[in-house]
Amino acid sequence: MRAADALKHWTRLILKQGPSRLAIAVGVLFLLLALASPLWSFTFNGGGGDWSTRTYGWTTFTQEEYENGIWDRTIVQSYASPNFDDLSIAATMGATYWLTLVFLIVLAGAAFVLALPRFRTMGPLAHLGLSLAVIILGVIALFYPVVVLPGGLATDLAPLPVGGGYWGGPVATTTPNGELTWGAGLGWWALLVGFLLGSVGVALPYIQSVRSLNPPGPRTWHPGR
């Protein structure tokens, strides 16, 4: 019974924060997950149950190899290793993680600013500026690897022809020894969810500030009053 009462107490406290703070708080959690997860993965399928997958993190990549459908080994290697050769991919991933970290700091700072009593009394322009700062930075962090990575991928895998952008595709992904596929990792999807929640969290106070400026509707006239 005590556990149920404690759960109700914390539930009331959480719901009391309002939708804006809740959205930002959950968005921050997803951004932390993005920083702890790989942003992108690359798979080479040699057929017959033989394949290897590389998942790219902030400073290292993890390669898992399978033979005849059975796990063979897992390799974790730093981007600074002398025999690491995917330099363009690593640079793109590293920059994306830094952008995600900056976005996380700005979103957390926006939550702090929105909680200030003085800021709540400011007009829509201040709320709009804060919302745009968060949303623009989130868009940059989210789409930077989508735009930049294809060029780096082509450079690192040259002269092997590749295509399909950030998510790979059927264009020129088949080699004489197997097939190449790639796409966004868990970290990128977590970044996407964090961006959407953070954008909603900062947009709601702006919408409320705009609505507060609207004049009240005409009062209904009642005879004799």
Secondary structure, DSSP 8 states (H G I E B T S, - for coil): -HHHHHHHHHHHHHHHTHHHHHHHHHHHHHHHHHHTS-SEEEEEEEETTEEEEEEE-SSEEEEEEEETTEEEEEEEEETTSTT---HHHHHHHHHHHHHHHHHHHHHHHHHHHHH-HHHHTS-HHHHHHHHHHHHHHHHHHHHHHHHHHHHHHHHHHTTS---SGGG--STT-EETTEEEEEEE-HHHHHHHHHHHHHHHHHHHHHHHHHHHHS--------TT-
